[in-house]
Amino acid sequence: MAKKTSWERRKVSCPEEKRMARLFLEWHEDEGKIVLNSIVCDNPKLRDLDNSECQWSCWEKISGE
């Protein structure tokens, strides 16, 4: 059975960058529960090869909503 997938755009405060970040979220339904599957963030440091790493401090906050 195919999983039902939905997408959402959201703005959140990014503690790593101390600014508002734009996120693209992918959700899917698993056994009747809506589960956060992936996050794409517009943090410009993550696009470069300068070894920046996002700690995804927003992951738990967003997935709990």
Order of alpha helices (4+ residues) and beta strands (2+ residues): beta-beta-beta-alpha
